[in-house]
Amino acid sequence: MRKQFTLLQISVLVFVMLSFPLTLLAQGITTAAINGVVTDKDGKPLQGATIQALHNPSGAAYGNTTREDGRYNLQNLRVGGPYTIKVSYVGFAPQIKKDVYLELAQNFKIDFVLLETSVELNTVVITGDKNAILSSSRTGAATMVSKKTIETFPTVARSFQDFSKFTPQFSGSSSNANSAAGRNNRFNNIQIDGTSYNDLFGLAANGTPGGQANTNPISLDAIDQFQVVIAPYDVRQGGFTGGGINAVTRSGNNQFTGSIYGFGRNQNFVGYSPDTLHSKYSDFKEYQSGFRVGGPILKDKLFFFVSGELTKRTAPMENVAITQKNAAYADSMKAISSILASKYNYNTGGYDAFSQNRPSGKIFVRLDYNLDENNKITLRNNYVDAKDDNIPRTVSTLLFADRNYVFNSTTNSTVA
């Protein structure tokens, strides 16, 4: 008998097949997990013990029960903390573990030994080593960059990729920026909130969208923490043969927090020329300003986070064929420009020094909603608009202003 399928049934089947593996990938590398075993004092596993983990800043609760062998797993937990973990079982005294902090993609192991309530108990202290060199949560060479490190480490470019240099296998030469383990940066994989943030054309030096406009793919103030990995043996991470940069963004919690910042420099901070003339650098300026704010809309339920940033860079660009090779070329260029204008009515533009402008604007918005212990909803949008004056200048070529052009880059990314 031949079974007939409707167009609707086929469409639903294709949608499920395409979305299911992608969903697993995003869940596995944007959150953390806790696992362990619960036993009594004789080492016998306790089946059905209740495990509850509370993310104190946001009130997000996660729960599960132990299996027949006493083991438990809490998946898809928000990174950071502190967490309060409570274990309870009928006829046994409950135990509480406080001040637990989770790192991105970490599977934190905590075991509990419960004692019967009829026994008078002394204080029980449970410790767990989340930085053990040899543990099941280690899946290869990796470096964690926390929120505290991002806030305290100095960076002129304010790019989260600068922090990848904390990993010894990463280098940052001008010819091959963000090279991991000797591989070209085009073999890296950059993910933010589980979505790809790679330069699909492979033309940008930093390997991210907007790289050709020399802008960062996201404001540094919108990054919570990220992980840098080299050749991990983890089925949740792949798609690269160089290095992987896996970042998650900030979210709001039960307290209103925010900041306003501004950075700037001009020619007075650049220095003097290295030649014998020791001349001062031409007019130059670079400024960055921005803000971030987050907090509750509904306590323990709905939270928001907003980040905005504006940058502008203006730098002089000279015609190096004239200034560095032969100043007499200026007369030739003047003559060529005059002939083209009078005979062909073509305006070549100037050939003196130009000001290269590089403005950009970024806005990031995120909403988090705690439905219950097993369901959380996150919706965020990242918008980046950037421009960069592309002014080619070579020693061997005489170039007029008509060769200049503006590179426009707009990135709009939404993740749910």
C-alpha positions as CSV (number, residue, x, y, z in Angstrom):
1,M,0.0,0.0,0.0
2,R,1.4,3.4,-1.0
3,K,1.1,6.1,1.7
4,Q,0.3,9.6,0.6
5,F,1.8,12.7,2.3
6,T,0.3,16.1,2.2
7,L,2.4,19.2,1.5
8,L,1.8,20.4,5.1
9,Q,3.1,17.1,6.5
10,I,6.3,17.2,4.4
11,S,6.9,20.9,5.3
12,V,6.6,20.1,9.0
13,L,9.0,17.1,8.7
14,V,11.6,19.1,6.8
15,F,11.4,21.9,9.4
16,V,11.9,19.5,12.3
17,M,14.8,17.8,10.6
18,L,16.6,21.1,9.9
19,S,16.0,22.8,13.2
20,F,16.6,20.0,15.7
21,P,20.4,19.6,15.4
22,L,20.8,23.4,15.3
23,T,18.8,23.7,18.5
24,L,21.0,21.2,20.2
25,L,24.1,23.0,19.1
26,A,23.0,26.4,20.4
27,Q,21.8,24.9,23.8
28,G,25.1,23.1,24.4
29,I,27.5,26.0,24.0
30,T,25.6,29.0,25.4
31,T,24.9,27.6,28.9
32,A,26.4,25.6,31.7
33,A,25.4,22.4,33.6
34,I,25.7,20.7,37.0
35,N,25.9,17.0,37.6
36,G,26.7,14.6,40.5
37,V,25.5,11.8,42.6
38,V,23.4,11.7,45.8
39,T,24.1,8.9,48.4
40,D,23.5,8.1,52.0
41,K,26.3,7.8,54.6
42,D,26.9,4.1,53.5
43,G,27.4,5.1,49.9
44,K,24.0,3.8,48.7
45,P,22.4,5.9,45.9
46,L,19.2,7.7,46.8
47,Q,16.7,7.6,44.0
48,G,14.1,10.4,43.7
49,A,16.1,13.0,45.7
50,T,15.1,16.6,44.7
51,I,17.8,18.9,43.3
52,Q,17.1,22.6,43.1
53,A,19.5,25.3,41.8
54,L,18.6,29.0,42.2
55,H,20.4,31.7,40.2
56,N,20.3,34.4,43.0
57,P,20.7,37.5,40.8
58,S,17.7,36.7,38.6
59,G,15.6,34.3,40.6
60,A,15.8,31.7,37.8
61,A,15.2,28.3,39.3
62,Y,16.2,24.9,37.9
63,G,15.1,21.5,39.2
64,N,15.4,17.8,38.7
65,T,15.4,14.5,40.6
66,T,18.0,11.7,41.0
67,R,17.8,8.6,38.9
68,E,18.0,5.0,40.1
69,D,21.8,5.2,40.4
70,G,21.5,8.4,42.5
71,R,22.9,10.6,39.7
72,Y,21.4,13.8,38.5
73,N,21.9,16.4,35.8
74,L,20.8,20.1,35.6
75,Q,21.1,21.3,32.0
76,N,20.9,24.7,30.3
77,L,21.8,26.8,33.3
78,R,22.7,30.5,33.0
79,V,26.4,31.2,33.2
80,G,27.7,33.2,36.1
81,G,26.2,33.2,39.6
82,P,26.1,32.9,42.5
83,Y,23.9,29.8,42.6
84,T,22.4,28.2,45.7
85,I,21.9,24.5,45.3
86,K,19.6,22.5,47.6
87,V,19.2,18.7,47.9
88,S,16.3,17.2,49.8
89,Y,15.0,13.7,50.4
90,V,12.3,12.3,52.7
91,G,13.7,11.1,56.0
92,F,17.1,12.8,55.4
93,A,18.4,16.2,56.4
94,P,18.6,18.6,53.4
95,Q,21.9,20.1,52.3
96,I,22.6,23.5,50.7
97,K,25.6,24.6,48.7
98,K,26.0,28.3,48.2
99,D,28.2,30.7,46.2
100,V,28.5,28.4,43.1
101,Y,29.7,30.1,40.0
102,L,29.4,28.5,36.5
103,E,31.5,29.1,33.5
104,L,30.4,28.9,29.9
105,A,30.0,25.3,28.6
106,Q,31.1,24.0,32.0
107,N,29.7,20.8,33.5
108,F,30.2,21.4,37.2
109,K,30.3,18.3,39.4
110,I,28.9,18.3,42.9
111,D,28.3,15.1,45.0
112,F,26.1,15.1,48.1
113,V,26.0,12.7,51.1
114,L,22.7,12.9,53.0
115,L,22.3,11.9,56.6
116,E,19.1,10.7,58.3
117,T,17.4,13.4,60.3
118,S,17.3,11.3,63.5
119,V,21.1,11.7,63.8
120,E,22.4,14.9,65.5
121,L,24.5,16.5,62.9
122,N,27.5,18.8,63.0
123,T,28.2,21.3,60.3
124,V,28.8,19.7,56.9
125,V,30.9,21.5,54.4
126,I,30.7,20.4,50.8
127,T,33.5,21.5,48.4
128,G,33.9,21.2,44.7
129,D,36.9,21.9,42.5
130,K,35.6,23.6,39.3
131,N,39.2,24.2,38.1
132,A,40.6,20.7,38.3
133,I,43.1,20.1,35.6
134,L,41.9,16.6,35.0
135,S,38.1,16.3,35.1
136,S,35.3,15.2,32.9
137,S,34.4,18.8,32.2
138,R,37.7,19.5,30.5
139,T,37.4,18.9,26.8
140,G,40.8,20.2,25.5
141,A,42.9,23.3,25.7
142,A,40.6,26.2,26.7
143,T,40.7,29.6,28.2
144,M,37.8,31.2,30.1
145,V,37.5,35.0,30.0
146,S,35.1,36.2,32.8
147,K,33.2,39.4,33.1
148,K,35.6,40.7,35.7
149,T,38.6,40.2,33.3
150,I,36.7,42.1,30.6
151,E,36.0,45.0,32.9
152,T,39.5,45.3,34.3
153,F,41.9,44.4,31.4
154,P,43.0,47.4,29.3
155,T,42.2,47.4,25.6
156,V,42.4,50.2,23.2
157,A,40.3,48.6,20.4
158,R,37.7,47.4,23.0
159,S,37.2,44.2,21.0
160,F,36.5,40.9,22.7
161,Q,38.8,39.3,20.2
162,D,41.7,41.1,22.0
163,F,41.1,38.8,24.9
164,S,41.7,35.7,22.8
165,K,45.4,36.5,23.2
166,F,45.1,35.1,26.8
167,T,45.3,31.8,25.0
168,P,48.9,30.9,24.3
169,Q,48.0,29.3,20.9
170,F,46.6,32.6,19.6
171,S,48.7,35.2,17.9
172,G,47.8,38.5,16.4
173,S,50.2,39.5,13.6
174,S,49.1,42.2,11.2
175,S,49.2,39.8,8.3
176,N,47.2,37.1,10.0
177,A,45.2,38.5,12.8
178,N,43.8,36.1,15.4
179,S,45.7,33.1,14.1
180,A,45.1,30.0,16.3
181,A,47.6,27.2,16.4
182,G,49.3,28.5,13.3
183,R,46.2,28.4,11.2
184,N,44.8,31.3,9.2
185,N,42.0,33.2,10.9
186,R,39.6,32.0,8.2
187,F,39.7,28.6,9.8
188,N,38.4,29.9,13.2
189,N,34.8,29.9,14.3
190,I,33.3,32.8,16.3
191,Q,29.9,32.4,17.9
192,I,27.9,34.8,20.0
193,D,24.9,33.3,21.8
194,G,25.2,30.2,19.8
195,T,25.0,31.9,16.4
196,S,27.8,32.3,13.9
197,Y,29.6,35.6,13.7
198,N,32.1,34.8,11.0
199,D,33.0,36.8,7.9
200,L,31.2,34.7,5.2
201,F,33.3,36.2,2.4
202,G,36.6,35.6,4.3
203,L,37.9,39.1,3.4
204,A,38.1,40.8,6.8
205,A,41.4,40.6,8.8
206,N,39.5,40.0,12.1
207,G,37.2,37.3,10.5
208,T,33.9,38.9,11.7
209,P,31.0,40.7,10.0
210,G,31.9,44.4,9.5
211,G,35.6,43.6,9.6
212,Q,36.2,45.3,6.3
213,A,34.8,48.5,7.8
214,N,37.2,48.0,10.8
215,T,34.4,47.8,13.3
216,N,33.8,45.3,16.1
217,P,30.8,42.9,15.6
218,I,29.4,43.8,19.1
219,S,30.0,46.2,21.9
220,L,32.4,44.9,24.5
221,D,30.0,46.0,27.2
222,A,27.4,43.6,25.9
223,I,29.6,40.5,26.4
224,D,29.2,38.6,29.7
225,Q,31.9,36.0,29.2
226,F,33.4,33.9,26.6
227,Q,35.5,30.8,26.0
228,V,38.5,30.3,23.7
229,V,39.1,26.7,22.7
230,I,41.7,24.9,20.6
231,A,40.8,21.5,19.0
232,P,38.2,20.5,21.6
233,Y,37.0,16.9,21.8
234,D,33.4,18.0,22.5
235,V,30.6,17.0,20.1
236,R,28.8,20.3,20.9
237,Q,31.6,22.4,19.3
238,G,32.9,22.2,15.8
239,G,33.1,23.7,12.4
240,F,36.7,24.9,12.7
241,T,40.2,23.6,12.5
242,G,41.9,26.7,14.0
243,G,40.4,28.1,17.2
244,G,36.9,28.7,18.5
245,I,35.7,31.9,20.3
246,N,32.4,31.2,22.0
247,A,30.8,34.2,23.7
248,V,27.5,34.9,25.5
249,T,26.0,38.3,26.1
250,R,24.9,40.1,29.2
251,S,21.4,39.9,30.6
252,G,19.4,41.8,33.3
253,N,18.7,40.6,36.8
254,N,16.7,41.7,39.9
255,Q,19.0,44.8,40.4
256,F,19.2,47.8,38.2
257,T,22.8,48.2,37.0
258,G,24.4,50.4,34.3
259,S,27.4,52.4,33.2
260,I,28.3,55.3,31.0
261,Y,31.8,55.5,29.4
262,G,33.9,57.5,27.1
263,F,37.4,57.1,25.6
264,G,39.4,59.3,23.3
265,R,42.8,60.3,22.0
266,N,44.3,62.6,19.5
267,Q,47.6,63.5,17.9
268,N,49.0,64.5,21.3
269,F,48.8,60.8,22.4
270,V,50.4,59.4,19.2
271,G,54.0,60.7,19.6
272,Y,56.5,62.0,17.1
273,S,58.0,60.7,13.9
274,P,60.8,58.2,14.4
275,D,63.1,60.0,11.9
276,T,65.6,62.8,12.7
277,L,63.0,65.5,12.1
278,H,61.1,64.3,15.1
279,S,58.0,66.0,13.7
280,K,54.6,66.0,15.3
281,Y,51.9,63.8,14.0
282,S,49.1,65.4,11.8
283,D,45.7,66.1,13.2
284,F,44.2,62.8,14.4
285,K,41.3,61.9,16.7
286,E,39.6,58.7,17.8
287,Y,36.6,58.6,20.2
288,Q,34.3,56.0,21.7
289,S,31.3,56.6,23.9
290,G,28.5,54.4,25.1
291,F,26.2,53.1,27.8
292,R,24.6,50.0,29.2
293,V,21.7,49.4,31.5
294,G,19.9,46.4,32.8
295,G,17.3,45.4,35.4
296,P,14.0,43.8,36.1
297,I,10.7,44.4,34.4
298,L,8.9,41.8,36.6
299,K,11.0,40.6,39.6
300,D,12.2,37.0,39.2
301,K,10.4,36.8,35.9
302,L,11.2,39.3,33.1
303,F,14.5,41.2,32.6
304,F,16.0,43.6,30.1
305,F,19.4,44.7,29.0
306,V,20.3,47.5,26.6
307,S,23.8,48.6,25.4
308,G,24.7,51.3,22.9
309,E,28.0,52.6,21.5
310,L,29.2,55.2,19.1
311,T,32.8,55.4,17.7
312,K,34.5,57.8,15.3
313,R,38.0,57.9,14.0
314,T,39.5,60.6,11.7
315,A,43.1,60.1,10.5
316,P,45.1,61.9,7.8
317,M,46.1,60.0,4.6
318,E,48.8,61.4,2.4
319,N,49.6,60.7,-1.2
320,V,52.7,58.7,-0.5
321,A,53.8,58.7,-4.2
322,I,54.5,62.4,-3.7
323,T,55.5,62.7,-0.1
324,Q,57.8,59.6,0.0
325,K,59.0,59.1,-3.5
326,N,59.1,62.3,-5.6
327,A,57.6,65.6,-4.7
328,A,57.9,66.7,-8.4
329,Y,55.0,64.3,-9.2
330,A,52.7,66.9,-7.8
331,D,53.3,69.1,-10.9
332,S,52.5,66.1,-13.2
333,M,49.3,65.3,-11.4
334,K,48.2,68.9,-11.6
335,A,48.8,68.9,-15.3
336,I,46.9,65.7,-15.8
337,S,44.0,66.9,-13.8
338,S,43.9,70.1,-15.8
339,I,43.9,68.3,-19.2
340,L,41.2,65.9,-18.1
341,A,39.0,68.7,-16.8
342,S,39.3,71.0,-19.9
343,K,39.3,68.4,-22.6
344,Y,37.1,65.7,-21.3
345,N,35.1,67.5,-18.6
346,Y,36.3,65.0,-16.0
347,N,36.9,66.0,-12.4
348,T,39.7,63.8,-10.9
349,G,39.4,65.4,-7.5
350,G,42.4,66.4,-5.4
351,Y,45.7,64.7,-4.8
352,D,46.8,66.2,-1.5
353,A,46.3,64.7,1.9
354,F,42.8,63.4,2.8
355,S,41.0,62.8,6.1
356,Q,39.9,59.2,6.5
357,N,36.7,58.9,8.5
358,R,35.6,55.7,10.2
359,P,32.3,56.1,12.1
360,S,30.2,53.3,13.6
361,G,27.1,52.8,15.8
362,K,26.0,49.8,17.8
363,I,22.8,48.9,19.7
364,F,22.1,45.7,21.6
365,V,18.8,44.8,23.3
366,R,18.1,41.6,25.2
367,L,15.0,40.2,27.1
368,D,15.0,37.2,29.4
369,Y,11.8,35.5,30.7
370,N,11.7,32.8,33.4
371,L,8.7,30.7,32.6
372,D,9.4,27.9,35.1
373,E,12.1,25.5,36.3
374,N,12.3,23.8,32.9
375,N,11.6,26.7,30.4
376,K,13.4,30.0,29.9
377,I,13.0,32.4,26.9
378,T,15.7,34.7,25.6
379,L,15.2,37.2,22.8
380,R,18.0,39.6,21.7
381,N,19.0,41.8,18.8
382,N,22.3,43.2,17.8
383,Y,22.5,46.0,15.2
384,V,25.8,47.4,13.9
385,D,26.1,50.2,11.3
386,A,29.6,51.2,10.2
387,K,31.4,53.1,7.4
388,D,35.1,53.3,6.4
389,D,36.7,55.6,3.9
390,N,38.8,53.4,1.7
391,I,41.7,55.5,0.4
392,P,44.3,53.5,-1.5
393,R,47.8,55.0,-1.3
394,T,50.9,53.4,-2.7
395,V,54.5,54.6,-3.4
396,S,54.5,53.4,-7.0
397,T,51.1,54.8,-8.1
398,L,49.8,58.3,-8.6
399,L,46.2,58.4,-7.3
400,F,43.5,61.1,-7.4
401,A,40.6,61.5,-5.0
402,D,38.3,59.8,-7.6
403,R,39.8,56.5,-6.5
404,N,38.5,56.9,-3.0
405,Y,35.3,55.2,-1.9
406,V,33.3,54.4,1.2
407,F,32.8,50.9,2.5
408,N,29.4,50.5,4.1
409,S,28.6,47.6,6.5
410,T,25.4,46.9,8.3
411,T,24.8,43.8,10.5
412,N,21.4,43.0,12.1
413,S,21.3,39.8,14.1
414,T,18.3,38.5,16.0
415,V,18.4,35.4,18.2
416,A,15.5,33.7,20.1
